[in-house]
Each structure stands twice: as structure tokens, then as C-alpha cells.
Amino acid sequence: MTKYVYTFNEVNKSFKNIVGGKGANLGEMVNMGLPVPNGFIVSTEACIKYYRDNNKISEEVETEIYNKLKELENWLVKQ
């Protein structure tokens, strides 16, 4: 199964082709310990899939996005 959504702490500069330069740099900043708000990145592969699927977000990508949103909500509640 292809993974389409990554949290910042799951990526680094080696993920540039997967999450783009900004996403990879956010991961690098988190891994360096800089104060970056929690978040997630939808991969470039999800974008390609969107276009291949006639500009429709697949259920698989949508589910991953909602799961990451839930993780963020749970993290915020604990703060």
C-alpha cells in the first residue's frame, strides 16, 4: 500500500521527491528540534493520483488525511 500522508517528524531531506522541498525542510527543522507546529504533508504521489483519477481525491488518500487530522486533534487535546 502506498503511503500518501506524512507527519513532519516522519520525513527529512531524503524525502524531497516524495513530499517536495518545503515538506522535506519542515521535517529537517523538526528533527533539529526547532519549534515547528505539528502538522502533516500530503505527498506529491497523492497529487499525481488526484490528476490520474480525473481530479478526484481517492478514498484511500482522504482516509489518510482524516487519520492525520485526528492525530493532530488528539495531540492538541493533550496540550
C-alpha positions in Angstrom: 0.0 0.0 0.0 1.3 3.4 -0.9 1.6 6.0 1.8 0.3 9.4 0.9 0.4 11.5 4.1 3.3 12.0 6.4 3.8 13.9 9.7 6.7 16.3 9.8 8.7 14.1 12.1 8.4 11.2 9.6 10.4 13.0 6.9 13.7 14.6 6.2 15.7 15.9 3.2 15.9 12.4 1.7 12.0 12.6 1.2 12.3 15.7 -1.1 11.0 13.7 -4.1 8.1 12.4 -2.1 6.9 15.4 -0.1 8.6 18.3 -2.0 11.2 20.7 -0.8 9.1 22.6 1.7 7.8 19.4 3.3 11.3 17.9 3.5 12.6 21.1 5.0 9.8 21.1 7.6 10.9 17.6 8.6 14.5 18.7 8.8 13.6 21.6 11.1 11.5 19.3 13.4 14.4 16.7 13.5 16.8 19.6 14.5 14.5 20.4 17.4 13.3 23.8 16.1 9.8 24.9 17.3 7.7 23.9 14.4 3.9 23.4 15.0 2.7 19.8 14.4 1.4 19.1 11.0 1.4 16.8 8.1 2.2 16.8 4.4 0.2 15.3 1.6 2.7 13.7 -0.8 3.4 14.5 -4.4 2.2 11.0 -5.2 -1.2 11.9 -3.8 -1.3 14.9 -6.2 -0.4 12.7 -9.1 -3.1 10.2 -8.1 -5.6 13.0 -7.9 -4.9 14.0 -11.5 -4.9 10.4 -12.7 -8.3 9.9 -11.0 -9.9 12.8 -13.0 -9.4 15.4 -10.3 -11.0 13.3 -7.6 -9.4 12.7 -4.2 -9.4 8.9 -3.7 -11.0 7.4 -0.6 -7.6 6.0 0.3 -5.9 9.5 0.4 -8.9 11.0 2.1 -8.8 8.4 4.8 -5.1 9.0 5.4 -5.7 12.8 5.6 -8.5 12.3 8.2 -6.4 10.0 10.2 -3.6 12.5 10.4 -6.1 15.2 11.3 -7.3 13.0 14.2 -3.7 12.5 15.3 -3.3 16.3 15.4 -6.6 16.8 17.3 -5.5 14.2 19.9 -2.2 15.9 20.3 -3.8 19.3 20.8 -6.2 17.9 23.4 -3.2 16.7 25.4 -1.5 20.1 25.3 
